[in-house]
Amino acid sequence: MNNRLSLLSLCTVLLLNPVLISKCYAKNADESTDKLSIEVKRAIDENTRGKALSCFITDKELIKDQDLSAAVEVFTNNSTKIKDAYPFVKDNRLCVSGLDFGKTYTLKLHKGINFIKKTKGTDKTLTTNTDSDTTFTTIDETSSVKIAKGLILPSNEKQKLVELETVNTDAVTLGVFKISNNSLPQAELFSLYSENPEKYDIRKLLFNHGKFLGAKTINFKNKKNEVELTAVDISEFVNKDKSGVYVLSVIKAKDDSNLTLDDFFTYDDNSLELSKLLFISNLGVTSYSGSNGIDVNVRSLTDASPVKGATVTLKSLANDVLDSKSTDSDGFVHFDKAICQGENGQSVATVTVVSNDDFFPLDLRASPLYFEEGFGISDNNDYKVFAYTNRTLLRPGETTVYQALVRNKDLSAASLKALKLFIRRPDYVIEREIPL
């Protein structure tokens, strides 16, 4: 009886309050009348170098693949919109790239951001209909030092300038080492051509084949979070030995009056230590290996003219001289096939070129074509493809320039009449085919 009365009373209330029924129904069936917005709980800095990347933990489960270009904007303190800011969703966090380090920004979240609401075991997709904003500050960029690209300095220039690129760094100590010309096959220089070779490999090279020439401490202006380029003259260390192979090593600033090789290498992976090979020479050396032997061409790096009378020496892995000849009027010299067919310790390893006081070594075990960055190199069964774009990071709608060098396996010109460029999505599905 009580249950019946309760049900009767409820029905009476519902009948007498049709407005209440309407409001309740609308709220349960359609939440579009609610104010739906994104609330930022916390900001997290993802990048420490290059460009700042900030990610935000929010109170919503955001849908990953959605276009946020119109719904998310970033402004500076003076209300200037950051045009390079690119918003995206990563690991259920709203992230924005293309920011500067050490800056305060306002993140504006407009309506139109999709998120998921879980109700009674089901997922429902909703869209924000209310704007919100939050203020955040990016961290300062991590202190860093880079030795500028390039492996060769001209030997005929009085100043030997090396460029250092620094960020948030007060000072560093630069050490200069010389590699012995007599142990180049064993030094295996071809494995150390990268922009920042492994410090353990460099340590081994210097301990076995190097000579410490000296060090100097360089102080920087250190404008906060700005890239600073500083030209450092190392002629005081290299002018005596002139041309040859050198190693530059950078460490945290120390008293440079009494340094040794051990001071430049520690076992701390987080320490500021980087090294780079450097060739000082005015000789440009190119080798051509074929079925009839090895041809070597020597030209001046100043004006590309042939170097006549240069002594070209072919050495084995065991550092034995296999043959030595002088270049002709066109800068060429030829080594016969019989000399180049040695095995194991007598296999061909290096070519050294001497012209007056100039010297340059060429390691024949290196990759036939060297790219300092090391990106964009691809092999297939028939060809070598060296491909790259003018930018490594693109945003939707932006234009890029694509360049590719296609060669046969031996780097000879490929007799191809047509090529096709395939553009794939991150899931490797072909997005577009472009005839070239």
LOLUMRO-724727 format. One record per residue (C-alpha): residue number from 1; residue in one letter; y, z, x. Coordinates in Angstrom, 3 decimals. Example, Ala and Ser with C-alpha at 12.3 -4.5 7.8 and 13.67 -1.06 7.14 Angstrom:
REM LOLUMRO-724727
     i   aa          Y          Z          X
     1    a     -4.500      7.800     12.300
     2    s     -1.060      7.140     13.670
REM end
This chain:
REM LOLUMRO-724727
     i   aa          Y          Z          X
     1    m      0.000      0.000      0.000
     2    n      2.426      0.839      2.792
     3    n      1.593     -2.455      4.547
     4    r      2.380     -4.371      1.379
     5    l      5.697     -2.594      0.985
     6    s      6.644     -3.321      4.560
     7    l      5.839     -7.015      4.154
     8    l      7.736     -7.103      0.874
     9    s     10.754     -5.416      2.467
    10    l     10.727     -7.924      5.383
    11    c     10.573    -10.854      2.992
    12    t     13.443     -9.378      1.010
    13    v     15.571     -9.054      4.131
    14    l     14.826    -12.641      5.136
    15    l     15.629    -13.924      1.674
    16    l     18.837    -11.993      1.499
    17    n     19.927    -13.071      5.002
    18    p     19.483    -16.855      5.351
    19    v     22.140    -16.911      8.109
    20    l     20.040    -14.505     10.178
    21    i     17.005    -16.717      9.707
    22    s     18.977    -19.780     10.839
    23    k     20.311    -18.096     13.982
    24    c     16.935    -16.762     15.018
    25    y     15.290    -20.121     14.523
    26    a     17.911    -21.933     16.574
    27    k     17.597    -19.514     19.473
    28    n     13.824    -19.783     19.640
    29    a     13.580    -23.535     19.170
    30    d     16.571    -24.811     21.155
    31    e     18.251    -22.889     23.982
    32    s     21.019    -25.451     24.396
    33    t     23.489    -23.066     22.772
    34    d     22.915    -20.508     25.571
    35    k     25.051    -20.530     28.707
    36    l     22.696    -21.778     31.401
    37    s     23.943    -21.555     34.987
    38    i     22.658    -21.010     38.537
    39    e     23.314    -17.646     40.148
    40    v     23.176    -17.556     43.962
    41    k     21.482    -14.413     45.249
    42    r     21.657    -14.969     48.999
    43    a     22.574    -17.629     51.595
    44    i     20.296    -18.414     54.535
    45    d     21.290    -20.409     57.627
    46    e     18.583    -22.916     58.586
    47    n     20.061    -24.818     61.563
    48    t     21.434    -23.353     64.786
    49    r     22.530    -26.574     66.526
    50    g     24.046    -29.928     65.637
    51    k     25.200    -29.576     62.033
    52    a     24.921    -26.452     59.910
    53    l     22.360    -26.380     57.099
    54    s     22.689    -23.597     54.528
    55    c     20.076    -22.806     51.891
    56    f     20.565    -20.568     48.869
    57    i     18.110    -18.342     47.054
    58    t     18.920    -18.535     43.330
    59    d     17.764    -16.926     40.111
    60    k     16.133    -20.162     38.892
    61    e     13.060    -22.193     39.836
    62    l     14.707    -25.480     40.749
    63    i     13.047    -28.853     40.284
    64    k     12.526    -30.423     43.693
    65    d     13.164    -34.173     43.348
    66    q     16.475    -34.450     41.517
    67    d     19.815    -36.088     42.306
    68    l     22.328    -33.304     42.927
    69    s     25.180    -35.457     44.265
    70    a     27.297    -34.954     41.134
    71    a     26.210    -31.417     40.290
    72    v     26.747    -29.737     43.692
    73    e     29.993    -29.825     45.664
    74    v     31.223    -27.962     48.733
    75    f     34.881    -27.201     49.465
    76    t     36.754    -25.686     52.403
    77    n     39.168    -22.766     52.135
    78    n     42.035    -25.161     51.432
    79    s     40.085    -26.826     48.595
    80    t     39.189    -29.953     50.573
    81    k     35.901    -31.462     49.448
    82    i     33.270    -31.949     52.168
    83    k     32.267    -35.577     51.716
    84    d     29.366    -35.379     54.189
    85    a     27.731    -32.423     52.421
    86    y     24.319    -33.424     51.107
    87    p     22.578    -31.154     48.553
    88    f     18.810    -31.071     48.036
    89    v     16.035    -28.698     46.986
    90    k     13.626    -27.334     49.599
    91    d     10.967    -24.682     48.984
    92    n     12.654    -23.720     45.696
    93    r     15.934    -23.192     47.502
    94    l     19.139    -25.141     47.008
    95    c     20.163    -26.478     50.432
    96    v     23.282    -28.247     51.689
    97    s     23.421    -30.128     55.000
    98    g     26.302    -31.724     56.913
    99    l     28.366    -28.542     57.310
   100    d     30.226    -27.171     60.312
   101    f     29.279    -23.959     62.046
   102    g     31.432    -20.853     61.715
   103    k     33.268    -22.056     58.598
   104    t     33.802    -20.487     55.170
   105    y     33.031    -22.702     52.181
   106    t     32.937    -22.556     48.400
   107    l     29.776    -23.883     46.772
   108    k     30.485    -25.254     43.287
   109    l     27.501    -25.743     40.984
   110    h     28.281    -27.926     37.985
   111    k     26.245    -28.451     34.873
   112    g     23.343    -30.870     35.145
   113    i     20.992    -29.016     37.509
   114    n     17.393    -29.028     36.312
   115    f     15.197    -25.961     36.563
   116    i     11.931    -24.629     35.132
   117    k     11.600    -21.714     32.768
   118    k      8.170    -20.204     32.318
   119    t      7.440    -18.931     28.797
   120    k      4.042    -17.660     27.673
   121    g      2.151    -19.594     30.341
   122    t      3.962    -22.891     29.780
   123    d      6.659    -24.553     31.893
   124    k      9.796    -25.717     30.162
   125    t     12.407    -27.915     31.864
   126    l     15.988    -26.858     31.184
   127    t     19.358    -28.089     32.442
   128    t     22.388    -26.002     33.321
   129    n     25.339    -26.405     30.982
   130    t     27.768    -24.011     32.671
   131    d     29.547    -24.208     36.034
   132    s     29.371    -21.490     38.687
   133    d     30.513    -21.043     42.273
   134    t     29.973    -18.836     45.294
   135    t     31.615    -18.370     48.699
   136    f     29.610    -18.378     51.930
   137    t     30.162    -18.602     55.688
   138    t     27.958    -20.536     58.100
   139    i     26.851    -18.896     61.338
   140    d     28.182    -19.837     64.762
   141    e     26.261    -22.529     66.607
   142    t     23.783    -21.332     69.236
   143    s     24.976    -21.550     72.830
   144    s     23.602    -24.728     74.383
   145    v     23.924    -27.028     77.390
   146    k     22.802    -30.642     77.822
   147    i     22.948    -32.926     80.822
   148    a     24.364    -36.220     79.595
   149    k     22.080    -39.239     79.269
   150    g     21.554    -41.610     82.155
   151    l     19.254    -41.467     85.158
   152    i     21.249    -43.379     87.791
   153    l     24.546    -42.746     89.587
   154    p     26.035    -45.506     91.817
   155    s     25.723    -44.651     95.500
   156    n     28.876    -46.574     96.416
   157    e     31.221    -44.340     94.434
   158    k     32.926    -41.531     96.340
   159    q     32.699    -39.076     93.468
   160    k     29.278    -38.361     91.995
   161    l     30.154    -37.224     88.493
   162    v     27.591    -35.658     86.151
   163    e     28.606    -34.872     82.571
   164    l     27.605    -31.606     80.912
   165    e     27.738    -31.210     77.129
   166    t     28.182    -27.583     76.070
   167    v     28.690    -25.591     72.882
   168    n     29.741    -21.914     72.779
   169    t     29.047    -21.517     76.496
   170    d     31.375    -19.755     78.925
   171    a     29.785    -20.793     82.214
   172    v     26.595    -22.115     83.837
   173    t     25.284    -22.541     87.362
   174    l     24.201    -26.032     88.397
   175    g     21.659    -26.415     91.201
   176    v     21.010    -29.663     93.099
   177    f     17.666    -30.507     94.731
   178    k     16.519    -33.521     96.780
   179    i     13.008    -34.988     96.457
   180    s     11.442    -36.178     99.697
   181    n     11.271    -39.966    100.044
   182    n      7.951    -39.588    101.870
   183    s      5.964    -38.024     99.029
   184    l      6.934    -40.095     96.004
   185    p      3.420    -41.250     94.981
   186    q      2.238    -37.622     94.816
   187    a      5.425    -36.509     93.056
   188    e      4.489    -38.567     89.945
   189    l      8.098    -39.060     88.919
   190    f      7.081    -41.336     86.041
   191    s      5.987    -38.270     84.049
   192    l      9.434    -36.651     84.340
   193    y     11.732    -39.359     82.973
   194    s     12.360    -37.620     79.645
   195    e     15.740    -36.196     78.734
   196    n     14.557    -32.623     79.239
   197    p     11.223    -32.506     81.112
   198    e      9.003    -29.434     80.964
   199    k     10.342    -26.789     83.325
   200    y      6.857    -26.017     84.616
   201    d      6.455    -29.642     85.732
   202    i      9.885    -29.583     87.363
   203    r      9.063    -26.285     89.076
   204    k      5.877    -27.801     90.514
   205    l      7.785    -30.890     91.672
   206    l     10.455    -28.866     93.462
   207    f      8.066    -26.390     95.074
   208    n      5.873    -29.190     96.460
   209    h      8.361    -31.954     97.196
   210    g     11.898    -30.593     96.820
   211    k     14.684    -29.323     99.024
   212    f     17.435    -27.034     97.702
   213    l     20.858    -28.481     98.580
   214    g     23.138    -25.970     96.890
   215    a     24.629    -24.743     93.645
   216    k     27.973    -24.301     91.948
   217    t     29.166    -22.359     88.909
   218    i     31.119    -24.246     86.258
   219    n     33.420    -22.486     83.800
   220    f     34.194    -24.013     80.412
   221    k     37.099    -23.684     77.998
   222    n     34.605    -22.757     75.282
   223    k     36.373    -23.620     72.064
   224    k     34.273    -21.929     69.422
   225    n     31.683    -24.174     67.752
   226    e     33.082    -27.313     69.376
   227    v     31.248    -29.735     71.650
   228    e     32.818    -29.734     75.109
   229    l     32.232    -32.477     77.696
   230    t     32.804    -31.548     81.326
   231    a     32.516    -33.872     84.333
   232    v     31.047    -32.110     87.379
   233    d     31.338    -33.623     90.858
   234    i     28.149    -33.062     92.904
   235    s     29.252    -35.193     95.888
   236    e     29.495    -32.097     98.111
   237    f     25.705    -31.763     97.853
   238    v     24.534    -35.388     97.840
   239    n     26.955    -37.307    100.052
   240    k     25.116    -36.224    103.200
   241    d     21.742    -37.463    101.949
   242    k     23.381    -40.219     99.885
   243    s     20.914    -42.336     97.938
   244    g     17.547    -41.089     96.739
   245    v     15.908    -38.974     94.050
   246    y     17.488    -35.688     92.997
   247    v     16.880    -32.987     90.407
   248    l     19.682    -31.212     88.560
   249    s     18.888    -27.758     87.193
   250    v     21.110    -25.680     84.910
   251    i     20.783    -21.913     84.413
   252    k     22.945    -19.102     83.086
   253    a     25.895    -18.396     85.337
   254    k     24.981    -16.463     88.490
   255    d     26.511    -15.711     91.849
   256    d     25.911    -19.064     93.555
   257    s     26.449    -17.827     97.135
   258    n     22.852    -16.846     97.860
   259    l     20.548    -18.576     95.392
   260    t     16.989    -19.753     96.023
   261    l     14.571    -21.983     94.146
   262    d     13.058    -18.985     92.330
   263    d     16.435    -18.202     90.740
   264    f     16.288    -21.440     88.767
   265    f     12.976    -20.818     87.043
   266    t     11.707    -17.922     84.951
   267    y      8.819    -17.523     82.556
   268    d     11.121    -16.710     79.650
   269    d     10.858    -19.547     77.122
   270    n     14.117    -18.472     75.478
   271    s     16.170    -18.570     78.669
   272    l     18.811    -21.203     79.303
   273    e     17.018    -23.486     81.757
   274    l     17.003    -27.258     81.793
   275    s     16.480    -29.893     84.457
   276    k     16.754    -33.627     84.821
   277    l     15.850    -36.311     87.327
   278    l     18.753    -38.226     88.862
   279    f     18.594    -41.374     90.982
   280    i     21.566    -42.119     93.235
   281    s     21.478    -45.780     94.224
   282    n     23.259    -49.088     93.862
   283    l     19.988    -51.002     93.736
   284    g     18.509    -52.319     90.512
   285    v     14.778    -52.908     91.016
   286    t     12.461    -54.788     88.644
   287    s      8.763    -55.468     89.177
   288    y      6.529    -58.077     87.528
   289    s      2.751    -57.630     87.613
   290    g      0.571    -60.666     86.968
   291    s     -2.751    -62.274     87.751
   292    n     -1.457    -63.526     91.115
   293    g     -0.037    -60.203     92.331
   294    i      3.276    -58.328     92.081
   295    d      6.789    -59.760     92.266
   296    v      9.790    -57.513     92.894
   297    n     13.425    -58.410     92.294
   298    v     16.348    -56.446     93.759
   299    r     19.919    -56.745     92.471
   300    s     23.161    -54.865     92.900
   301    l     24.030    -52.513     90.051
   302    t     27.716    -53.194     90.723
   303    d     27.799    -56.936     89.968
   304    a     24.117    -57.876     89.336
   305    s     24.106    -60.159     92.420
   306    p     20.809    -60.622     94.317
   307    v     20.304    -58.352     97.319
   308    k     19.090    -60.360    100.318
   309    g     17.215    -58.779    103.212
   310    a     16.244    -55.547    101.452
   311    t     12.997    -54.017    102.723
   312    v     10.466    -53.656     99.913
   313    t      7.430    -51.473    100.641
   314    l      4.324    -51.247     98.484
   315    k      2.589    -47.848     98.678
   316    s     -0.742    -46.561     97.439
   317    l     -1.546    -43.365     95.591
   318    a     -2.562    -41.862     98.949
   319    n      0.927    -42.749    100.263
   320    d     -0.431    -45.467    102.568
   321    v      1.734    -48.540    103.173
   322    l     -0.087    -51.502    101.638
   323    d      2.516    -54.089    102.616
   324    s      6.211    -54.396    103.435
   325    k      8.448    -57.477    103.106
   326    s     12.120    -58.494    102.929
   327    t     13.765    -60.028     99.875
   328    d     14.866    -63.689     99.952
   329    s     18.272    -65.080     99.005
   330    d     17.441    -64.603     95.307
   331    g     16.460    -60.965     95.826
   332    f     12.729    -61.648     95.303
   333    v      9.619    -60.664     97.220
   334    h      5.962    -61.367     96.371
   335    f      2.869    -59.278     97.122
   336    d     -0.459    -61.120     96.965
   337    k     -3.179    -60.248     94.487
   338    a     -5.609    -59.122     97.203
   339    i     -3.262    -56.321     98.310
   340    c     -2.837    -55.036     94.751
   341    q     -6.505    -54.617     93.836
   342    g     -7.208    -51.290     95.546
   343    e     -8.914    -48.484     93.648
   344    n     -8.558    -44.687     93.524
   345    g     -6.434    -43.532     96.472
   346    q     -5.704    -47.134     97.499
   347    s     -4.487    -48.215     94.060
   348    v     -0.875    -49.359     93.889
   349    a      1.480    -46.495     93.010
   350    t      5.089    -47.116     94.052
   351    v      7.549    -49.661     95.368
   352    t     10.363    -48.404     97.604
   353    v     13.418    -50.488     98.413
   354    v     15.757    -49.903    101.364
   355    s     18.960    -51.860    101.930
   356    n     21.273    -50.555    104.651
   357    d     21.809    -46.891    103.632
   358    d     20.680    -47.434    100.060
   359    f     17.275    -46.435     98.704
   360    f     15.487    -46.715     95.383
   361    p     11.873    -45.932     94.384
   362    l     10.070    -47.577     91.471
   363    d      6.899    -45.949     90.160
   364    l      4.532    -48.680     88.967
   365    r      2.545    -46.195     86.901
   366    a      5.458    -45.668     84.532
   367    s      5.716    -47.301     81.111
   368    p      6.716    -50.981     81.506
   369    l      9.758    -50.422     79.326
   370    y     11.399    -47.003     79.351
   371    f     13.469    -45.617     76.473
   372    e     15.235    -42.374     77.388
   373    e     15.071    -41.050     73.820
   374    g     11.376    -41.995     73.514
   375    f     11.613    -42.735     69.769
   376    g     10.726    -45.873     67.842
   377    i      7.898    -47.082     70.061
   378    s      4.864    -48.396     68.190
   379    d      1.645    -50.120     69.224
   380    n     -0.738    -52.267     67.225
   381    n     -3.610    -54.510     68.259
   382    d     -1.441    -57.450     69.287
   383    y      2.145    -56.394     69.902
   384    k      4.479    -53.692     71.163
   385    v      7.312    -52.917     68.767
   386    f     10.431    -51.001     69.809
   387    a     12.380    -50.238     66.648
   388    y     15.346    -48.048     65.874
   389    t     18.283    -47.636     63.506
   390    n     21.892    -46.891     64.303
   391    r     21.502    -43.478     62.636
   392    t     18.616    -41.045     62.395
   393    l     19.785    -39.332     59.189
   394    l     20.797    -41.190     56.048
   395    r     21.896    -40.170     52.579
   396    p     21.193    -42.064     49.341
   397    g     23.391    -45.138     49.022
   398    e     24.375    -45.330     52.701
   399    t     23.881    -48.453     54.832
   400    t     22.022    -48.534     58.127
   401    v     21.518    -51.174     60.808
   402    y     17.893    -51.781     61.833
   403    q     17.009    -53.346     65.179
   404    a     13.600    -54.155     66.600
   405    l     12.251    -55.680     69.796
   406    v      8.802    -57.259     69.334
   407    r      6.807    -58.199     72.427
   408    n      3.247    -59.043     73.356
   409    k      1.141    -56.301     74.929
   410    d      2.222    -57.417     78.418
   411    l      5.896    -57.396     77.277
   412    s      6.133    -61.182     77.369
   413    a      8.013    -62.895     74.538
   414    a      6.047    -62.972     71.285
   415    s      5.693    -66.400     69.662
   416    l      6.336    -65.200     66.130
   417    k      8.075    -67.358     63.531
   418    a      8.448    -64.719     60.831
   419    l      8.254    -60.969     60.448
   420    k      8.206    -58.634     57.479
   421    l      9.785    -55.203     57.385
   422    f      8.037    -52.606     55.195
   423    i     10.046    -49.592     54.023
   424    r      7.853    -46.690     52.973
   425    r      8.633    -43.542     51.046
   426    p      7.703    -40.112     52.474
   427    d      4.362    -40.393     50.650
   428    y      3.732    -43.731     52.471
   429    v      3.971    -45.803     49.316
   430    i      5.704    -49.120     50.093
   431    e      9.183    -49.005     48.594
   432    r     10.371    -52.460     49.694
   433    e      9.318    -55.533     51.673
   434    i     12.013    -57.471     53.565
   435    p     11.250    -60.866     55.216
   436    l     12.950    -61.191     58.609
REM end
